[in-house]
Amino acid sequence: MSEITLTVNGKQVKGQTGDTILEVCKANGIEIPTLCHMDGLSEVGSCRMCMVEVEKQRRAVPACNFPAQDGLVVTTHTEALEKHRRQILELIFTEHNHFCMFCEASGDCELQQLAYKYQMDNVRYAYNCPNLSVDTLSQYLVIDHNRCILCGRCIRACSEIAAAHAIDFSQRGWQTKVTADLEQPLGESSCQECGACAQACPTGAIFSKLSIYKGTHDDCEITTTICPNCSVGCELNVMTRDNNLVKIESPDLASDPRGTLCHMGRFDLLKPTPSRLTSPLVRDEDGELKEVSLDEAIKVIADRLQATKANAAFLVSSRLPQDLLTDFSELVVSKVGSSNVDTLDGDGYRIISQGVSRFTGNGTGLGIECGAEEIIGAEAILVIGADPQLTNPVIGSMIRHAVSDNGAQLLVVNPNHDVFPLRSRSWLRPISGSETALLMGLAKIIIDQGWGDAAKTSAEFRESLKEFTLAEATRATGIAQESLERAAAIYAHAERGVIVYDPQLLTTNDVGLILAIMNLASLTGNAKGKQLGVISLKPAANSRGAWEAGLAKGIDVNRPEVLYLLLSDDTESEVLLRRLRNTAFLIVQASYDSPAIHMADVVLPSLTWAERGGQYVSLDGHTQELKPVLQPPAGLASDNEILQKVSQKLG
Amino acid sequence: MAKVKIISAWLDACSGCHMSFLDLDEALVDLADKIEFLATPITDIKEFTPADLGIIEGAISNEHDEEVARKIRANCKILMVWGDCACYGGIVSMRNLFSTEEILDRYYHTEGSVCDKIPSSPELPPLITVKPINHVVKVDCYVPGCPPSAKAIGYAVTELFEGRIPVLPSEIMRFD
């Protein structure tokens, strides 16, 4: 890259080789109107709003994709260019339905802004008035083709940001429209519902059902925080108005690999919630839950805990921030003296941590796993016992990027279905529960072929491979030897390989499988410093933080006398509900009415993700800050206050 | 100074723009000394006589609208149009997405009208493709908005009194 000097509007300005005229002008504070351009997306130059005059060019050129060169003489605003721009606006306005008064995007619309800027108070052309369809079949998004200006930003966002390649132009000329797959409704297509297209849309052609007519950017307060849903920890811009959630967008759609967001972060947080619990409740002699004061409820709880002491069990959601988990731990360990404490996702942790510690032989812990961004640069990716597009969709999008942009070879191991159809290089379909044999088979091939260094694996694993034959692997998995050999070659020959697994989706609770994953990764030297090319998908936003804080010890007693469940705004699984039914005295601290509440003997109210702040640890170990975006209902004590009060009462 | 003579009409519209004019509130008191309506739907006078300023709200959507627009144009020196319907076609022009037959059928048959057949009196003007005013007669100045704010109307009127043809500045211009 070297510096170049251009003359723009008679002034000398500097840029870099490789810049476009638009980039140089932007960097130098010279404004050129654009519509189809969006920072971070490739340029198509289709809207022609950014046309500029360049000396020695026969006619005006689009600034967005004309390379800036040393000595170029550019004029951005002449009478002819401005006339041309206004004419383009008039043509766009007459092409489809662009009447603003009932449009969702009015006030946030780039087309509208430009029409104001060019004082477009009339149009000279006849209206086209096509009657186009509106696609409302998606759970989250609406495509109103009548509002579309065919700039293609959604299409580029879908392929370049989300790597989903779900939408594109169909038909030609007047008939052109943005459609999913082969003109399928969005909700029935390969669309991943990440919503990147809606954020990229400059008009009201693609918008979210959950935010419709709730407010424009100018109406709202915008807070940058992190997503409280899964463990990827994507940054969110949460828009609020009058203490209501309005819309969630990505603060950095284009350049942050986690910026694409997913339906869980962008939409699910805005869904209607069950009715809110605002008062402590205690079950009376008649078996009815009665509203009581916080002090009364705390007295009941403290008396019970005092009586049961170490036999009390504690369960906490991993959706909660560090400081709250610390307060919870303080109550459990120091005040009650119980070691019966677990997170809702503790089973997954115990499998991972046993596997990791048996592999390393020391307490390295989860720090041995690599960062999620490693996926993007990987040449081979092995997805085993995981469905990232379902559980952690942004990891899913990173894998799609690796495959479609960087040509990564994707190996899917799954007994039931290919979790990346059309993208996987190979789908290995082992008999359910035989995944360990499959990985050992791969390791065997890699060692036998001399593709990997057996000395890097753990002694235990080497020992177990001694007696292991390929014939055994094919017999156990039901996969032909050639398929295993092909997969082993792909994985072993990759400069960088990453294995992605999900402790919750593994079909076997075998620690040996985690061990095999770790060893396979170390065998081929897929390591960066002390980290292995392995990522485990943790379920909740602060799973890793809760696990590392020692809250996933596990509950020993089968039928605890007292169970204290700090659920907050998490949801309870069927498994959890069965467990709750088996409890003599149940305390539930939760934000919303739910089946658990109806089993509880004491209910305490809780704040929601939107009302609290605190630190969260992402799946790959980044500590990030969640910020409160809403005021809690008046008079509601925070969860920390409640826990501290219970602790105090216990003395 | 003689009062400025104005003739105004609303065509295919909701009357919101004229209501927005009334939203000028106390400014109307001063304005009343300077202007005089010869014909306006506010007073229900519909006979147009020569005037200085013509004002039209609404789009043209039948032959009668076309005739009124031509009459006003012929009787005024300057023609100002109010609102998105008059400037661009607006919400009423969404009728153009369907054929006249479809619209009438929907209105009188499928949507449960009190009369079950499409009226066919020769006094009723035939519906035509909905158009903004400037697609039929020459327009001198435009005040878009749905409805235009009182501020936008006030700006346009003040500019006219100053002897300039108003073009709404970007800060005042709104389409909704």
Boltz contact constraints between the chains, C-beta under 6 A:
constraints:
  - contact:
      token1: [A, 99]
      token2: [B, 90]
      max_distance: 6.0
  - contact:
      token1: [A, 99]
      token2: [B, 91]
      max_distance: 6.0
  - contact:
      token1: [A, 100]
      token2: [B, 175]
      max_distance: 6.0
  - contact:
      token1: [A, 100]
      token2: [B, 176]
      max_distance: 6.0
  - contact:
      token1: [A, 101]
      token2: [B, 146]
      max_distance: 6.0
  - contact:
      token1: [A, 101]
      token2: [B, 176]
      max_distance: 6.0
  - contact:
      token1: [A, 106]
      token2: [B, 176]
      max_distance: 6.0
  - contact:
      token1: [A, 116]
      token2: [B, 170]
      max_distance: 6.0
  - contact:
      token1: [A, 116]
      token2: [B, 173]
      max_distance: 6.0
  - contact:
      token1: [A, 117]
      token2: [B, 170]
      max_distance: 6.0
  - contact:
      token1: [A, 119]
      token2: [B, 167]
      max_distance: 6.0
  - contact:
      token1: [A, 121]
      token2: [B, 87]
      max_distance: 6.0
  - contact:
      token1: [A, 121]
      token2: [B, 142]
      max_distance: 6.0
  - contact:
      token1: [A, 121]
      token2: [B, 144]
      max_distance: 6.0
  - contact:
      token1: [A, 122]
      token2: [B, 87]
      max_distance: 6.0
  - contact:
      token1: [A, 122]
      token2: [B, 134]
      max_distance: 6.0
  - contact:
      token1: [A, 122]
      token2: [B, 142]
      max_distance: 6.0
  - contact:
      token1: [A, 123]
      token2: [B, 88]
      max_distance: 6.0
  - contact:
      token1: [A, 129]
      token2: [B, 96]
      max_distance: 6.0
  - contact:
      token1: [A, 129]
      token2: [B, 97]
      max_distance: 6.0
  - contact:
      token1: [A, 131]
      token2: [B, 97]
      max_distance: 6.0
